[in-house]
Amino acid sequence: MAQIFDPSRFSAIVSRHQEVMRLGERQRQMIFAGSFLGFLLLVFGLIEADFSLSRIINGTGKLGDFAVLMFPPEPGPLFATYLHALGETLAIALLGTVIAAVLAFPFAVLASRNVLPIWLTRFVVRRSFDTIRGVDTLIWALIWISVVGLGPFAGVLAVATADFAAFGKLFSETIETADPKPVEGIRSTGGTAAQEFRFGILPQILPVIAGQILYYFESNTRSATIIGIVGAGGIGLHLSEQIRTLEWQRVAFLVLMVLAVVAVIDFISSRLRTAISGAKPI
């Protein structure tokens, strides 16, 4: 039976634990100052972005015009070419994700305080992750195109570079949240540091890491489409060309192809994540 809220009982609890339940004057001032500062930043950002509600309303009609021009979606004579480019996009996403995960894992171990007690090493590795993560995948694509030339190889390197830092951060945080009790048990029996990690930490973190890799593969399918626009291979190049030539029906078909593939990958990866975690499917 549901319990009825008792105001008098709640007031009594608050009176007994005022230091916990009620904010002090300094805390209220800090919350107000932080909220006011955030509001000012929002207003400043809107002004700098030249935000205009009237422009949004006036431009809404153009979206309808584009929708009419896109119907019905059709590939023209290039369906086989588009299909090959879509497969290239999937290959870029898959290879980039796998390469990044494999390379990031050992560095993530070096960045974990419960595995490596050397502060300087952790600091250098973590700041390196932050530096690489600060550069977007699209920028990495432009950099690698300048290094290795146009094509899917540059796309794979761009995705792998950007995800290397992201995986490094996520993996290290996952390792640090591992329960220390299994490690202590192995240590008490005379196990080595390698055995502590292999049998105490690794079984705990593998399901979480696998779920993170699957999620990033799904996300990288969309990223690989975008970097293709700048010449890093895949279906993005064809999408950019059709937009420039105002072939809106073909644009719609390409977008639908990408959406369909992303939906399928999302469905499969969600099932795999559920199976790995041991949870019951919804």
C-alpha positions in Angstrom: 0.0 0.0 0.0 1.4 3.4 -1.0 2.4 5.6 1.9 0.8 9.1 2.3 3.1 12.0 2.5 3.2 13.5 5.9 4.2 17.2 5.9 4.7 17.3 9.7 7.0 14.3 9.6 9.0 15.8 6.8 9.4 19.1 8.7 10.6 17.2 11.7 13.3 15.5 9.6 14.3 18.8 8.1 14.6 20.4 11.5 16.8 17.6 12.8 19.1 17.7 9.7 19.2 21.3 8.8 22.9 21.3 7.9 22.1 18.7 5.2 18.6 19.4 4.1 18.8 23.2 3.8 21.2 25.3 1.8 23.3 27.9 3.5 23.3 31.6 2.5 26.7 31.2 0.7 25.4 28.2 -1.2 22.3 30.1 -2.3 24.4 33.0 -3.5 26.7 30.7 -5.5 23.7 29.0 -7.1 22.1 32.4 -8.0 25.4 33.8 -9.3 26.1 30.6 -11.4 22.5 30.7 -12.8 22.8 34.4 -13.7 26.2 33.9 -15.3 24.8 31.0 -17.4 21.9 33.2 -18.5 24.3 36.0 -19.5 26.4 33.5 -21.5 23.3 32.2 -23.2 22.2 35.7 -24.2 25.7 36.6 -25.4 25.8 33.5 -27.5 22.5 34.2 -29.1 23.6 37.7 -30.0 27.0 36.6 -31.3 25.2 33.9 -33.4 23.0 36.6 -34.9 19.9 34.7 -33.7 16.7 35.8 -35.3 13.3 34.2 -34.7 11.8 36.0 -37.8 14.5 34.4 -40.0 13.6 31.0 -38.7 9.9 31.5 -39.3 10.5 32.9 -42.8 12.9 30.1 -43.7 10.6 27.3 -42.5 8.7 27.5 -45.8 11.9 26.7 -47.7 12.1 23.4 -45.8 8.8 22.5 -47.3 10.0 23.4 -50.8 13.1 21.1 -50.3 10.8 18.3 -49.2 8.7 18.6 -52.4 11.9 18.6 -54.5 13.1 15.5 -52.8 10.0 13.4 -53.5 10.1 10.7 -54.7 13.7 9.6 -53.7 15.5 7.9 -56.6 19.1 6.9 -57.2 19.1 7.3 -61.0 21.6 5.1 -62.8 24.2 5.2 -59.9 22.6 2.8 -57.5 25.5 0.3 -57.6 28.0 3.2 -57.1 26.0 4.4 -54.1 25.8 0.9 -52.6 29.6 0.5 -53.0 30.2 3.9 -51.4 27.9 3.0 -48.5 29.9 -0.2 -47.9 33.0 2.0 -47.9 31.5 4.2 -45.3 30.7 1.2 -43.1 34.3 -0.1 -43.6 35.7 3.3 -42.5 33.6 3.3 -39.4 34.4 -0.3 -38.5 38.1 -0.2 -39.1 38.5 3.2 -37.4 36.6 2.0 -34.3 38.5 -1.3 -34.0 41.9 0.3 -34.5 41.2 3.0 -32.0 39.9 0.6 -29.4 42.9 -1.8 -29.7 45.5 1.1 -29.5 43.7 3.0 -26.8 43.4 0.1 -24.3 47.0 -0.2 -23.2 47.3 3.6 -22.8 44.0 3.6 -20.8 45.7 1.1 -18.4 48.6 3.6 -18.0 46.1 6.4 -17.3 44.3 4.4 -14.5 45.2 5.3 -11.0 44.2 1.9 -9.5 46.6 0.1 -11.9 49.5 2.5 -12.3 50.5 4.5 -9.2 53.0 6.7 -11.1 51.4 10.2 -11.1 53.6 11.7 -13.9 52.8 8.9 -16.4 49.1 9.2 -15.8 49.2 13.0 -16.1 51.1 12.8 -19.5 48.8 10.2 -20.9 45.6 11.9 -19.8 46.6 15.3 -21.1 47.5 13.6 -24.4 44.0 12.2 -24.6 42.6 15.7 -23.9 44.7 17.3 -26.6 43.7 14.7 -29.3 40.1 14.9 -28.2 40.1 18.6 -28.6 40.4 18.2 -32.4 37.2 17.2 -34.2 37.0 14.2 -36.5 36.4 16.4 -39.5 39.6 18.3 -38.8 41.6 15.1 -38.4 40.2 14.0 -41.8 41.6 17.2 -43.4 44.9 16.7 -41.7 45.2 13.0 -42.8 44.1 13.9 -46.4 47.0 16.3 -46.5 49.3 13.5 -45.3 48.1 10.4 -47.2 45.9 11.9 -49.9 42.2 11.5 -50.7 40.3 8.3 -50.1 39.0 6.0 -47.5 42.4 5.4 -45.9 42.4 9.0 -44.7 38.9 8.4 -43.3 40.0 5.4 -41.4 42.9 7.3 -39.9 40.7 10.2 -39.0 38.1 8.1 -37.2 40.9 6.1 -35.4 42.7 9.2 -34.2 39.6 10.9 -32.8 38.3 7.7 -31.2 41.7 6.8 -29.8 41.5 9.7 -27.3 37.8 9.2 -26.6 38.3 5.5 -25.9 41.4 6.2 -23.8 39.4 8.5 -21.5 36.4 6.1 -21.3 38.4 3.0 -20.8 40.6 4.5 -18.1 37.5 5.8 -16.2 35.9 2.3 -16.5 39.0 0.6 -15.2 39.1 3.0 -12.2 35.5 2.1 -11.3 36.3 -1.6 -11.0 35.6 -3.2 -7.6 38.9 -3.5 -5.7 37.8 -6.5 -3.7 38.7 -9.2 -6.3 42.1 -7.5 -6.8 42.7 -7.6 -3.0 41.7 -11.3 -2.9 44.2 -12.2 -5.7 46.9 -10.1 -4.0 46.3 -11.9 -0.7 47.0 -15.2 -2.4 50.3 -14.0 -3.8 49.2 -13.1 -7.3 51.3 -10.8 -9.4 50.2 -7.4 -10.7 49.5 -8.9 -14.1 47.3 -11.6 -12.5 45.4 -8.9 -10.5 44.6 -7.1 -13.6 43.8 -10.2 -15.7 41.6 -11.9 -13.2 40.4 -9.1 -10.9 39.8 -6.1 -13.2 39.4 -7.4 -16.7 36.3 -9.5 -16.2 34.5 -6.6 -14.6 35.3 -4.0 -17.4 35.0 -6.1 -20.6 31.2 -5.9 -20.8 31.3 -2.1 -20.3 34.1 -1.6 -22.8 32.4 -3.8 -25.4 29.2 -1.7 -25.1 31.2 1.5 -25.5 32.9 0.2 -28.7 29.5 -0.9 -30.2 28.1 2.6 -29.4 31.0 4.3 -31.1 30.8 2.1 -34.1 27.2 3.2 -34.5 28.1 6.9 -34.1 31.1 6.6 -36.4 28.8 5.4 -39.2 27.4 8.9 -39.2 30.8 10.5 -38.7 32.2 8.6 -41.7 29.4 10.1 -43.8 30.4 13.6 -42.9 34.1 13.2 -43.4 33.4 11.8 -46.9 32.3 15.3 -47.9 35.8 16.6 -47.5 37.3 13.7 -49.6 37.9 11.0 -47.0 36.0 8.4 -49.0 32.5 6.9 -48.5 29.1 8.0 -49.4 29.6 11.6 -48.1 31.4 12.6 -51.3 28.4 11.5 -53.5 26.1 13.3 -51.1 28.1 16.5 -51.4 28.1 16.3 -55.2 24.4 15.8 -55.5 23.7 18.7 -53.1 26.0 21.0 -55.2 24.2 20.0 -58.4 20.7 20.4 -56.8 19.8 16.7 -57.5 17.4 16.7 -54.5 15.8 13.3 -55.3 19.2 11.6 -55.3 20.0 13.5 -52.1 16.9 12.1 -50.4 17.8 8.6 -51.6 21.3 8.8 -50.2 20.0 10.2 -46.9 17.5 7.3 -46.6 20.3 4.8 -47.3 22.3 6.2 -44.4 19.3 6.3 -42.1 18.4 2.7 -42.9 21.9 1.5 -42.2 22.2 3.4 -39.0 18.9 2.0 -37.8 20.0 -1.5 -38.5 23.3 -1.0 -36.8 21.5 0.6 -33.8 19.2 -2.4 -33.5 22.0 -5.0 -33.8 24.3 -3.1 -31.4 21.6 -2.6 -28.8 20.9 -6.4 -28.8 24.6 -7.1 -28.6 25.0 -4.7 -25.7 22.1 -6.3 -23.9 23.5 -9.8 -24.4 27.0 -8.7 -23.2 25.6 -7.0 -20.1 23.4 -10.0 -19.3 20.2 -7.8 -19.0 16.9 -9.0 -20.3 15.9 -7.6 -23.7 13.2 -5.0 -23.6 
